[in-house]
């Protein structure tokens, strides 16, 4: 039996890294896990990629009003560089700007006070899938 490859969505933060999964067939992202203060997040993500048969990684890039000069942007790019060195998979950078509208709508519908990082990763991944689907 051949396992279906999946996509892994990542919402990177210094203390928490949100993860989401989607398979190639349904193209629907779902929250998966939050890594909290992980000592070696690259090794943990690599392990998850092997366990979950990941074929592609989508990482949210925080290009905000400050552009590419923000501390979070620089930290995320540094994380992506380490990810590329440690994991031999295609890694796509997904602009997070468009995800904020979806996140606000989701919060209103679920009456949530805030979104957790795995849900943020799901939104990043779903926005990539939706973009890809419409091309």
N, C-alpha and C positions, 0 to 999 in steps of 0.2 A: 504494500500500500504506500503510495506517494503522499507525503504530507503537503498540504496547501501552504505556500509561503504567505507570510503576513508582513504588514508594515508596522513599525514601531514609531510612535509619536513621542517626542520629548519636550517637556517644558522645563528648561534649566533654571535652577536657582542655587545660590551658594549653600543654603542649608537643606533645601528640599528639591528633588527632581521628580517631576510628575511624568508618569508613563501611561501610554494608551496603545491599544492594539486595534488593527483592522485586517481583515483578510481580503485577498484580491477578488474573491467572488462577490461578496455582499457590498464591499466598499463602505462599510459603516463602522466608524470608530467607536470604541468603548473604553471607559477608564480601566486601567489595569492595576497600577501599583504606584506608591510613593516611596522613593528612597530618601530617608531622613538621615542627614549627617553621615552619609556612607563614606567610610575611610578610603575605599578605592572604587569610585563609581564606574569607572571604565570597565574594570574587571567584572563587576556585577552586571552591567549592561551587556557585556559580551556573553556572559553566562545565560542571561535571559534570551539573548538573540539565538543562542544555540538551542535552548530548551523550547522556545516558541517558534522555531523555524522562520526567523525574520530574514526577509530579502532586501529590505530597504528601510532606512531610518530617516525620519522627518523631524528636524529640530526647529523650534520656534526662534526667530530672530527678533529681538525687541528694538525695532527701529521706531523710536518715538519722536516727539516734537523736537528733541535735542539732536535728532539724527544719529549718526554713528559715533558721536563723542561721549555718549553716556557710559557710565561705569558698567552697568548691566550688559550693554551691547558688547563691550570689550571683554568682559568675563565670559559671555556666551561664546564669542568667537574663539577665545582661548580653549574653552571646553570642547568645542567642535574640532579644533586642531588636534587635541589629545585623543578624541574619539576616532578621528581619521587614522591616527597613528596606531591605535590599539585594536581597531575593528576593521576587517577587510570587507566592508559592505558599502554600497552607495549611500551617501549621506546628503540629504537635500536640506537646504536652508529655506524655511518658510516664514515670510514676513508675518508677524503677529498682529499688525495693525487691523486687518480685516476681522480678526477673531473677536475683538472687543464688542462689536455690535451683537454678535451671536451670543457671547457670554452674558451680556446685559439682558438679552431676551430670555435666555435660559434661566437666569436668576429670578426674573420676574415670574416666569411660568412655574418655577419650583418653590418660589418664596424663600430662596436661600439667602442668607446674610452675605456669604462670600463663596467663591468657587475654590475648591481645593485644587492642588497642583495636578492630580491625575485627570480631573475634568478639564483643566486648562490644556493639558496635553491632548486630550480627546478633541477639543475644539481646533487646535492647531492641525492635528492629523486630518480631521474631517474637512477643514478648509482646503487642505492640499488635495484630498480625494475629490472634492467637489470641483476644484479648479481643473484637475486632470480629467475628470469625467466630461467637462464641458468643452474640452479642446478637441 
